[in-house]
């Protein structure tokens, strides 16, 4: 992550406002044991600079909970990081040994029941954070790329993704898959939005320069 990348994301219309930025843990002690080449403070500085350049950027991340030697304090630091960054989504897993890795032979392995509980806490917290972020989109007009048709589960006739990689489901027919539509967001849920096709002429998002 360099200033050139921040500038490109801010200036290039063809670059959407979404970035997957893996962190793995919010604890410096665990990051060091994982042999990650950054600290929590360095990671947060990347987030700050990115949001300064691209204010509406959506962030997703990867997490590993229950890494050998992870304490309750370490786990708490990860939960605090989720609150501080406010990720739009994440992929989280509990640690499982892999052949030919140093961590497999660490003596302080975490019991499976503890790992599962910590992972459940991560998902519960992220669900609340994601719902709050989605509710903030209600009333906004979004550019949506239509990706699929009818979905019985969400009760939609078409679905697509915004420039921030959020799913939007439409209760009415939308143009064919692969087309771009303007949508006004009407409802928010934990993992997706609902919207209506917007027929106005105003730009959905300001042009980039």
C-alpha positions in Angstrom: 0.0 0.0 0.0 1.7 3.1 -1.3 0.7 6.8 -1.9 0.5 5.9 -5.6 -2.1 3.3 -5.0 -4.2 5.6 -2.8 -4.0 8.3 -5.6 -5.0 5.8 -8.3 -8.0 4.6 -6.4 -9.1 8.2 -5.8 -8.5 9.3 -9.4 -9.4 6.4 -11.7 -13.1 6.1 -12.4 -12.6 2.5 -13.4 -11.3 1.5 -10.0 -14.1 0.8 -7.6 -14.2 1.9 -3.9 -13.5 -1.4 -2.3 -10.3 -3.0 -1.0 -9.6 -6.3 0.7 -6.9 -5.6 3.3 -6.0 -8.7 5.4 -5.0 -8.1 9.0 -5.1 -11.6 10.6 -5.0 -10.3 14.2 -5.3 -7.1 16.1 -2.6 -8.1 18.6 1.0 -7.1 17.9 2.2 -10.1 19.9 0.2 -12.5 17.7 1.2 -10.7 14.5 4.9 -11.1 15.5 4.4 -14.8 16.2 2.7 -15.2 12.8 5.8 -13.5 11.3 3.7 -10.7 9.8 5.8 -7.8 8.7 3.6 -5.0 10.1 2.2 -3.8 13.4 -1.3 -2.8 14.4 -0.3 0.8 14.3 1.2 0.5 10.8 -1.9 -1.2 9.6 -4.2 1.5 11.0 -2.1 4.1 9.4 -2.7 2.5 6.0 -6.4 2.5 6.7 -6.3 6.2 7.7 -4.4 7.2 4.6 -6.7 5.2 2.3 -9.8 6.7 3.8 -8.3 10.2 3.6 -7.8 9.6 -0.2 -11.0 7.6 -0.8 -13.6 8.6 1.9 -16.3 6.2 0.8 -14.0 3.1 0.5 -15.3 -0.2 1.8 -12.9 -2.5 3.5 -12.9 -6.3 3.9 -10.3 -8.3 5.7 -9.1 -11.8 6.8 -8.8 -12.9 10.4 -7.3 -16.0 12.1 -8.5 -16.5 15.7 -7.1 -19.0 18.2 -3.5 -18.9 16.9 -1.2 -20.7 19.3 -0.5 -18.7 22.4 -3.4 -16.2 21.7 -4.6 -14.9 25.1 -8.0 -13.4 25.9 -6.2 -10.0 25.9 -5.0 -10.7 22.3 -8.4 -11.8 21.2 -9.9 -8.6 22.8 -7.4 -6.5 20.8 -8.7 -8.1 17.6 -12.3 -7.3 18.6 -11.3 -3.7 19.3 -9.7 -3.5 15.9 -12.9 -4.6 14.2 -14.7 -1.8 16.1 -12.0 0.8 15.2 -11.8 0.0 11.5 -15.5 -0.8 11.0 -15.0 -3.4 8.2 -17.8 -3.9 5.7 -17.2 -7.6 5.7 -14.6 -10.2 6.7 -13.5 -13.8 6.2 -12.6 -15.3 9.6 -11.3 -18.8 10.5 -10.0 -20.4 13.6 -6.4 -21.7 13.5 -5.8 -25.2 12.4 -2.3 -26.8 12.1 -0.7 -27.0 8.7 2.2 -29.4 7.8 5.7 -27.9 7.7 4.8 -24.7 9.5 6.5 -23.6 12.8 3.1 -22.9 14.5 2.1 -26.5 14.2 4.8 -27.4 16.8 4.2 -24.5 19.2 3.5 -25.9 22.7 0.7 -23.4 23.6 -2.1 -24.7 21.2 -5.6 -23.3 21.9 -8.4 -25.8 22.7 -10.9 -26.2 19.9 -13.9 -25.1 22.0 -12.1 -21.8 22.8 -11.3 -21.2 19.2 -14.9 -21.8 18.2 -16.2 -19.4 20.9 -13.8 -16.7 19.8 -14.8 -17.1 16.2 -18.4 -16.9 17.1 -17.7 -13.6 18.9 -16.0 -12.2 15.8 -18.9 -13.1 13.6 -21.5 -11.7 16.1 -19.6 -8.4 16.3 -19.0 -8.1 12.6 -22.7 -8.7 11.9 -23.6 -5.7 14.1 -20.9 -3.6 12.4 -22.0 -4.6 8.9 -25.7 -3.9 9.6 -24.9 -0.4 10.9 -22.8 0.3 7.8 -25.6 -0.9 5.5 -28.2 1.1 7.3 -26.2 4.2 6.6 -26.7 3.6 2.8 -30.5 3.8 3.0 -31.7 6.7 0.8 -28.4 6.9 -1.1 -28.2 6.4 -4.9 -25.8 3.7 -5.9 -24.3 2.5 -9.1 -25.0 -1.3 -9.4 -23.6 -3.9 -11.8 -26.4 -6.5 -12.3 -24.9 -10.0 -11.8 -27.8 -12.4 -11.5 -31.5 -12.8 -11.9 -34.3 -14.1 -9.7 -33.5 -15.2 -6.1 -36.2 -16.9 -4.1 -34.2 -16.6 -0.9 -34.1 -12.8 -0.9 -37.4 -12.4 -2.8 -35.7 -10.5 -5.6 -36.0 -10.6 -9.4 -32.4 -9.2 -10.0 -29.3 -8.6 -7.9 -26.0 -6.8 -8.4 -23.1 -5.2 -6.6 -22.4 -1.6 -5.8 -19.0 0.1 -6.3 -18.3 -0.9 -2.7 -19.0 -4.6 -3.4 -22.3 -4.6 -1.5 -25.1 -6.8 -2.8 -28.3 -5.1 -3.8 -31.5 -7.0 -4.5 -34.3 -5.5 -6.6 -38.0 -6.5 -6.1 -38.6 -5.7 -9.8 -37.1 -6.7 -13.1 -33.8 -5.0 -13.9 -31.9 -4.8 -17.1 -30.0 -7.8 -18.3 -27.0 -9.3 -16.5 -23.9 -7.3 -17.1 -25.7 -4.0 -17.3 -25.2 -1.0 -14.9 -28.2 0.6 -13.2 -28.7 3.4 -10.8 -30.4 2.3 -7.6 -31.9 4.1 -4.6 -31.3 2.0 -1.5 -34.6 1.4 0.4 -33.8 -1.3 3.0 -30.7 -2.6 4.8 -29.9 -6.0 6.2 -26.8 -7.6 7.7 -25.3 -8.9 4.5 -27.2 -7.1 1.7 -29.3 -4.1 0.6 -32.5 -3.8 -1.2 -33.2 -1.0 -3.7 -35.3 0.3 -6.5 -34.2 1.3 -10.0 -33.7 5.1 -10.1 -34.7 6.8 -13.3 -33.4 10.3 -12.5 -30.7 12.0 -14.5 -28.5 13.2 -11.7 -25.1 11.4 -11.5 -25.1 8.6 -8.9 -21.5 9.3 -7.8 -19.4 12.4 -8.6 -16.9 12.0 -11.4 -13.3 11.4 -10.6 -10.5 13.7 -11.9 
